């Protein structure tokens, strides 16, 4: 192999990797955009909707079961708001978009890497092949702020690591007596809350419009606690005000 051929292969290899990375980013964003689209339609017809329930098969197809509301308590079950296989005389506005719901949920979960999977868990109220997809909040950043401030009331910003599926590295909480930012290295929340926050942040990272709106470079004097370099995937997320 001549040096010229070797160099050409190296260049093409780099371009191939860049295209593959771009395709993955596009697939993630598309999955979430489809999920947001059908969520808006579901909530327009059924404002109390919180979950879509479905069966998931090995060939990655789904069978749509229905739509559920919020769980009233930790021991209660989610109320059924609509049954896709209900009686024909029990008309519901969601009947008109049942096929679209099934198709769009299948698209949102079509790829193993889809960030929508972070919102899926088994339906504990069923012993069979039943899964729950939690519909995304209307404002993901606002929901993150609410969850964070339940445990860190003074939180003003998060350090988010895009290389670790949106994990929170540190939390900015006001300022110290000498005027420097007060930073908490370990979030004080449960594993379940950590998973929820990370899932929402992964979706913010995956949607270009949200990433541009809510994420910004870290301050120049910021010291990353786990290495000497943060790269461009570790970002600062200022938290919006909460009530």
C-alpha positions as CSV (number, residue, x, y, z in Angstrom):
1,X,0.0,0.0,0.0
2,X,1.4,3.3,-1.1
3,X,1.5,6.3,1.4
4,X,-1.1,8.1,-0.8
5,X,-3.5,5.2,-0.6
6,X,-3.0,4.9,3.1
7,X,-3.7,8.6,3.6
8,X,-6.9,8.3,1.5
9,X,-8.1,5.3,3.5
10,X,-7.5,7.2,6.8
11,X,-9.4,10.2,5.5
12,X,-12.3,8.1,4.3
13,X,-12.3,6.2,7.6
14,X,-12.7,9.4,9.5
15,X,-15.5,10.6,7.2
16,X,-17.3,7.3,7.6
17,X,-17.1,7.6,11.4
18,X,-18.4,11.2,11.3
19,X,-21.3,10.2,9.1
20,X,-22.2,7.3,11.4
21,X,-22.1,9.6,14.4
22,X,-24.3,12.1,12.6
23,X,-26.8,9.4,11.6
24,X,-27.1,8.3,15.2
25,X,-27.7,11.8,16.4
26,X,-30.3,12.3,13.7
27,X,-32.0,9.0,14.6
28,X,-32.2,10.0,18.2
29,X,-33.6,13.4,17.5
30,X,-36.2,11.9,15.0
31,X,-37.4,9.3,17.5
32,X,-38.0,12.1,20.1
33,X,-39.6,14.4,17.6
34,X,-42.1,11.7,16.6
35,X,-42.8,11.0,20.3
36,X,-43.5,14.7,21.0
37,X,-45.8,14.9,17.9
38,X,-48.0,12.0,19.0
39,X,-47.9,13.2,22.6
40,X,-49.4,16.5,21.6
41,X,-52.2,14.7,19.7
42,X,-52.9,12.3,22.6
43,X,-53.1,15.2,25.2
44,X,-55.3,17.3,22.9
45,X,-57.8,14.4,22.9
46,X,-57.2,13.3,26.5
47,X,-55.5,15.9,28.7
48,X,-55.1,13.6,31.7
49,X,-53.0,11.1,29.7
50,X,-49.7,10.1,31.3
51,X,-48.8,6.7,29.9
52,X,-49.3,4.7,26.7
53,X,-49.5,1.0,27.4
54,X,-48.5,-1.6,24.8
55,X,-47.1,-5.1,24.2
56,X,-43.6,-5.2,22.7
57,X,-42.5,-8.1,20.6
58,X,-39.1,-9.6,19.5
59,X,-39.4,-8.3,16.0
60,X,-39.8,-4.8,17.5
61,X,-43.4,-4.4,16.6
62,X,-46.0,-3.4,19.2
63,X,-49.6,-3.9,20.0
64,X,-51.2,-0.8,21.4
65,X,-53.3,-1.5,24.5
66,X,-54.4,1.9,25.6
67,X,-53.7,5.1,27.6
68,X,-53.5,5.5,31.3
69,X,-53.6,8.4,33.7
70,X,-51.4,9.3,36.7
71,X,-50.9,6.8,39.5
72,X,-52.9,8.2,42.4
73,X,-50.5,6.7,45.1
74,X,-47.5,4.4,45.4
75,X,-49.9,1.5,46.1
76,X,-52.6,2.5,43.6
77,X,-52.8,1.5,39.9
78,X,-52.9,3.9,37.0
79,X,-56.5,4.6,35.9
80,X,-57.4,3.4,32.4
81,X,-58.5,6.4,30.3
82,X,-58.8,4.6,27.0
83,X,-58.8,1.0,25.9
84,X,-57.8,0.4,22.3
85,X,-59.7,-2.9,22.3
86,X,-62.7,-1.7,24.1
87,X,-66.3,-2.1,23.1
88,X,-67.2,-0.4,19.8
89,X,-70.1,1.5,21.3
90,X,-67.7,3.1,23.9
91,X,-66.6,5.9,21.7
92,X,-63.5,8.0,22.6
93,X,-61.6,10.8,20.8
94,X,-58.5,8.6,20.8
95,X,-60.2,6.0,18.6
96,X,-59.6,8.3,15.6
97,X,-55.8,8.3,16.0
98,X,-55.3,4.7,17.4
99,X,-53.4,3.6,14.3
100,X,-51.2,6.7,14.4
101,X,-50.4,6.2,18.1
102,X,-49.3,2.6,17.5
103,X,-47.2,3.6,14.5
104,X,-45.6,6.6,16.2
105,X,-44.8,4.7,19.4
106,X,-43.2,2.0,17.3
107,X,-41.1,4.6,15.4
108,X,-40.1,6.3,18.7
109,X,-38.8,3.0,20.0
110,X,-37.5,1.6,16.7
111,X,-33.8,1.9,17.7
112,X,-32.1,0.4,20.7
113,X,-30.3,3.8,21.1
114,X,-33.5,5.9,21.1
115,X,-33.6,8.2,24.2
116,X,-37.4,7.4,24.4
117,X,-36.5,4.1,25.9
118,X,-35.5,5.9,29.1
119,X,-39.3,6.5,29.6
120,X,-40.3,2.9,29.2
121,X,-40.8,0.4,32.0
122,X,-42.8,-2.7,32.7
123,X,-46.4,-2.4,33.7
124,X,-46.3,-3.6,37.3
125,X,-50.1,-4.0,37.3
126,X,-49.9,-6.7,34.6
127,X,-48.3,-10.1,34.6
128,X,-48.2,-10.3,30.8
129,X,-46.3,-8.6,28.0
130,X,-47.3,-5.1,29.0
131,X,-45.1,-2.0,29.0
132,X,-45.7,1.7,29.9
133,X,-44.3,4.6,27.9
134,X,-44.4,7.8,30.0
135,X,-45.3,10.7,27.8
136,X,-42.7,13.5,27.9
137,X,-43.5,16.7,29.8
138,X,-44.4,19.7,27.8
139,X,-41.3,21.4,29.1
140,X,-38.4,19.0,29.8
141,X,-36.1,21.7,31.3
142,X,-38.8,22.9,33.7
143,X,-39.5,19.3,34.8
144,X,-35.8,18.7,35.4
145,X,-35.6,21.9,37.5
146,X,-38.6,20.8,39.6
147,X,-37.0,17.4,40.3
148,X,-33.7,18.9,41.1
149,X,-35.0,21.5,43.5
150,X,-37.0,18.9,45.4
151,X,-33.6,17.9,46.8
152,X,-31.5,21.0,46.1
153,X,-33.8,24.0,46.6
154,X,-31.0,26.5,45.9
155,X,-29.8,24.9,42.7
156,X,-29.2,27.3,39.8
157,X,-27.4,25.1,37.2
158,X,-26.3,21.6,36.5
159,X,-23.1,20.2,34.9
160,X,-24.3,17.6,32.5
161,X,-22.1,14.9,30.9
162,X,-23.4,14.0,27.5
163,X,-20.9,11.2,27.3
164,X,-22.7,9.5,30.2
165,X,-26.3,9.6,28.9
166,X,-27.0,12.9,30.5
167,X,-25.7,12.2,34.0
168,X,-25.5,15.2,36.4
169,X,-21.8,15.6,37.4
170,X,-22.2,18.5,39.8
171,X,-24.8,21.1,40.9
172,X,-24.3,24.8,41.2
173,X,-26.1,26.0,44.3
174,X,-25.8,29.8,44.9
175,X,-22.4,31.3,46.0
176,X,-20.1,30.8,48.9
177,X,-19.1,33.5,51.4
178,X,-16.2,34.6,49.2
179,X,-18.5,35.1,46.2
180,X,-17.4,31.9,44.3
181,X,-20.0,29.5,43.0
182,X,-21.1,26.8,45.6
183,X,-20.8,23.4,43.9
184,X,-22.3,20.1,45.2
185,X,-20.4,17.2,43.7
186,X,-22.9,14.4,44.5
187,X,-26.7,15.0,43.9
188,X,-28.7,14.1,47.0
189,X,-31.5,12.1,45.4
190,X,-32.6,8.6,45.0
191,X,-31.5,6.2,42.3
192,X,-35.0,6.4,40.8
193,X,-34.9,10.2,40.7
194,X,-31.4,10.1,39.2
195,X,-32.6,7.8,36.4
196,X,-35.6,10.1,35.6
197,X,-33.4,13.2,35.6
198,X,-30.8,11.6,33.4
199,X,-33.4,10.3,31.0
200,X,-34.9,13.8,30.6
201,X,-31.4,15.4,30.2
202,X,-30.5,12.8,27.5
203,X,-33.6,13.9,25.6
204,X,-32.6,17.6,26.0
205,X,-29.1,16.7,24.6
206,X,-30.6,14.7,21.7
207,X,-33.0,17.4,20.5
208,X,-30.9,20.2,18.8
209,X,-33.5,22.9,19.5
210,X,-33.6,22.1,23.2
211,X,-29.8,21.7,23.5
212,X,-29.2,25.0,21.8
213,X,-31.8,26.7,24.1
214,X,-30.8,25.2,27.5
215,X,-27.1,24.1,27.3
216,X,-24.0,26.3,27.2
217,X,-20.3,25.9,27.6
218,X,-18.8,25.6,31.1
219,X,-17.1,28.6,32.7
220,X,-13.5,29.0,31.7
221,X,-12.3,28.5,35.3
222,X,-14.4,25.4,35.9
223,X,-12.4,22.3,37.0
224,X,-13.9,19.0,35.9
225,X,-13.7,16.5,38.8
226,X,-13.0,13.3,36.9
227,X,-10.3,14.3,34.3
228,X,-8.3,17.2,33.0
229,X,-10.4,17.6,29.9
230,X,-14.2,17.9,29.6
231,X,-14.6,18.1,25.8
232,X,-17.6,19.7,24.2
233,X,-20.1,17.1,25.5
234,X,-19.9,18.3,29.1
235,X,-22.1,21.3,29.3
236,X,-23.7,23.7,31.8
237,X,-27.5,23.8,32.0
238,X,-28.9,26.8,33.9
239,X,-32.1,25.8,35.6
240,X,-35.3,27.8,34.7
241,X,-37.3,29.3,37.6
242,X,-39.8,27.1,39.3
243,X,-42.9,28.1,41.2
